[in-house]
């Protein structure tokens, strides 16, 4: 059995520190074979800095995925180009820094890690991800053992549509972006393990990792108000997907938090 740990959007440096402090022991105790972390909020709503990305990779992450905030951190542009373990949404296109997928070695298996972004109620508004995904699956056929997709999207229906479209073509498809862990973990008909959103890693005492009063004021007045990080103990949410190495099909999906 090949276990893949996927952790949701990391919000802020404290959450990075929390994940990095626990991850090595968690990997060993739970016999994790591969770790994929969504880091697009690690620098608190401005993507992820190279230093924070390095911390996560040193702690045991095999790949870092991104999202709608990834390109806001220009410090990471060169890092995206030079570091195959960090991918950004593939539908940003070929002109954007970095790449939308990578094939990595993780415990002796070739893991295709792909990142895509939805286009319903989310900015920037990119082209639909389907043609981008199709091209990679065709181009890399036979070059990987297990494929994983992080679909970073707002609309639950859009995430589920992507999952059903590629059921059986990926071993694992998980959603990110909403910061709320959903209770719909399942194995789709053709063997893909799926969950609409794996949640976030961030401060527990706010709204989606941000200060409660700040968010309420923005909602009530619609006036500009600088986002502030929440206070409280960081908590990490994610899921563990168990994959049969021979068939590439997912045999179990389990939501986790620590």
BELSULGI-V990683 format. One record per backbone hydrogen bond with DSSP energy under -0.5 kcal/mol. CO is the residue of the C=O (numbers start at 1). NH is the residue of the N-H. Records with the same first field share a line. If there is no record, write none. Layout:
CO=NH ; NH
This chain:
1=3
2=4 ; 243
3=5 ; 33 ; 34
4=6 ; 241
5=36
6=239
7=38
9=11 ; 201
10=12 ; 41
12=16
13=17
14=18
15=19
16=20
17=21
18=22
19=23
20=24
22=26
23=27
24=28
25=29
26=30
27=32
28=31
34=5
35=62 ; 63
36=7
37=39 ; 65
38=10
39=42
40=47
41=12 ; 44
47=43 ; 46
49=53
50=54
51=55
52=56
53=57
54=58
55=59
56=60 ; 61
57=60
63=37
64=87
65=39
67=70
69=72
70=73
72=74
73=76
74=77
76=80
77=81
78=82
79=83
82=84
83=86
85=64 ; 87
89=92
90=93
91=127
93=96
99=88
100=115
102=104 ; 113
104=106 ; 111
106=109
109=106 ; 111
110=112 ; 145 ; 146
111=104 ; 113
112=114 ; 148
113=102
114=150
115=90
116=152
119=121
120=154 ; 155
124=126
129=133
130=134
131=135
132=136
133=137
134=138
135=139
136=140
138=141
140=143
146=112
147=171 ; 172
148=114
149=151 ; 174
150=116 ; 152
151=153 ; 176
152=118
155=159
156=160
157=161
158=162
159=163
160=164
161=165
162=166
164=167
166=169 ; 170
170=168
171=193
172=149
173=195
174=151
175=198
176=153
179=181 ; 200
186=188 ; 194
188=191
191=250
192=188
193=173
194=186
195=175
197=182
199=9
200=202 ; 237
201=11
202=235
205=231
206=208
207=210
209=230
210=207
211=215
212=216
213=217
214=218
215=219
216=220
217=221
218=222
228=211
233=204
235=202
236=258
237=8
238=256
239=6 ; 241
240=254
241=4 ; 243
242=251 ; 252
243=2 ; 245
244=248
249=244
252=242
254=240
256=238
